[in-house]
């Protein structure tokens, strides 16, 4: 959580999969729901990426570990791009 607001860090993770692996990757991504750092929403999309996952975690490091240690290591995930959500006042 950010100390100033107590809010979780939120990011959008754009996920590219290998040909023929999309359904298997979706099943594994669904297993990442719940826990301190988690996938809170997952959409299959068209274009250069196959999924956009909305993830949350208590810290930026926790979100980074979710992306690199859990999402990025799923068999069939070929690339991720993480976009951190920010507040514009």
ZIMORA-V678948 format. One record per pair of residues at least 4 apart in sequence whose ideal C-beta (glycine too) atoms are under 7 Angstrom apart, sorted by the first residue. I is the first residue (numbers start at 0). GAP is how many residues later the second one is. D is the distance in whole Angstrom. If there is no record, write none. Layout:
I;GAP;D + I;GAP;D
//
This chain:
0;5;5 + 0;6;6 + 0;7;6 + 0;57;5 + 1;5;6 + 1;7;7 + 7;48;4 + 7;49;6 + 7;50;6 + 8;47;7 + 8;48;5 + 8;50;6 + 8;51;5 + 8;54;5 + 9;44;7 + 9;46;5 + 9;75;4 + 10;44;5 + 10;52;5 + 10;71;5 + 10;72;6 + 10;73;5 + 10;74;6 + 11;40;6 + 11;42;6 + 11;71;5 + 11;73;7 + 12;40;4 + 12;42;6 + 12;54;6 + 12;58;6 + 12;67;6 + 12;69;5 + 13;35;4 + 13;38;6 + 13;66;7 + 13;67;4 + 14;34;6 + 14;35;6 + 14;36;4 + 14;38;6 + 14;56;7 + 14;62;6 + 14;65;5 + 15;32;7 + 15;33;5 + 15;34;6 + 15;62;5 + 15;63;4 + 16;4;5 + 16;5;5 + 16;8;5 + 16;33;5 + 16;59;5 + 16;60;6 + 16;61;6 + 17;58;5 + 17;60;5 + 20;4;5 + 20;55;3 + 21;4;6 + 21;28;5 + 22;4;7 + 23;4;7 + 23;51;7 + 23;52;6 + 24;4;6 + 24;49;6 + 24;51;5 + 24;52;6 + 25;4;6 + 25;18;7 + 27;46;5 + 28;10;6 + 28;13;6 + 28;22;7 + 28;24;6 + 31;6;6 + 31;7;5 + 31;38;6 + 31;39;7 + 32;5;6 + 32;6;5 + 33;4;6 + 35;21;6 + 35;22;6 + 35;26;6 + 36;18;7 + 36;20;3 + 36;25;4 + 36;26;6 + 36;28;7 + 36;29;4 + 37;17;7 + 37;18;6 + 38;14;5 + 38;16;5 + 39;14;5 + 39;15;7 + 39;16;5 + 40;13;4 + 41;9;6 + 41;11;5 + 42;8;7 + 42;9;5 + 43;6;6 + 43;7;6 + 44;4;6 + 44;5;7 + 44;6;7 + 44;7;5 + 54;8;6 + 54;11;6 + 56;5;4 + 56;6;4 + 56;9;6 + 57;4;5 + 59;4;6 + 60;4;6 + 61;4;7 + 62;4;7 + 63;4;6 + 64;4;5 + 65;4;5 + 65;5;6 + 66;4;5 + 66;5;6 + 66;13;6 + 66;15;5 + 67;4;5 + 68;4;6 + 70;6;6 + 70;9;6 + 71;5;6 + 71;8;6
//
